[in-house]
């Protein structure tokens, strides 16, 4: 059997006022925290929902180092023309690689799906050319090294990105 002491249930008016103030402060704090959490969630959701920015077109030049020694330059240009992206680059690298690329040209459609790759270069004074055409999941290649030409086909993922 439980005994209830009526004196212990009685709260003085001052004590009741303090308790009410405490509860109000806790509720305000909880409400503020909830509002901040909702605002934070809403903002982070809108950030994820944004479309990615359009790449900036233009030219860039990079210095190439081999074993921490300056060895050459790569100059690349990105343009948007005829509803497609075209990445072009030239390369001049000296010893130990001896690579000069007169043309690197990678073409993508407007959704960045690869269409065509062309490379015309010399490596150690030997001609090196690549001509690749991309389909949905297939790339056909014609590679020339010196006087030898070879052809191949490879399966690829459709959303592949090809860089110089």
C-alpha positions, 0 to 999 in steps of 0.5 A: 500500500502506498501512502501519499503525504499531502504536505509533499504535494503542496508547492509554495507559490514562489517555488511554483513560479520558479518551476514555471519559469524554468519550464518556459526557458527549457521550452524556448531553448528546445524550440530554438534548437528545433528551428535551427535544426529545421533551417539547417536541414532545409538549407543543406537540402537546397544545396544538394538540389542545386545544379552543378555550375557550368565549367568555365571555358578558357586556356590554362598552362601547366608546368610539368616536373619530372623528379622535381625538375622542370621538364615542360609545359601543357597548354589546354583549352576548353571551349563550348561550340556546336552544342558540344564541349571540346578540350584541346591541349598541346604538350612539350616535355623534354628529357627523360620523356621527350614528348611533344603533342601537337594536338590532343582533342577530346570532344564531348556532347553537351552532357559530357559523354565522350564522342571523339579523341584525336592525338597527334604527337611524337615520343622520343622522335617517333610518330604517335597518333590516336584516333578514337570514336566513342559509342554508347558503351564501345570505343573504337581505336586506331593507334599509329606508333611509327609506321605500325597501325593497329585497330581495336575495340573496347567496352567502356562505361557510357559516362566515362570522362577522358582527360589529357 
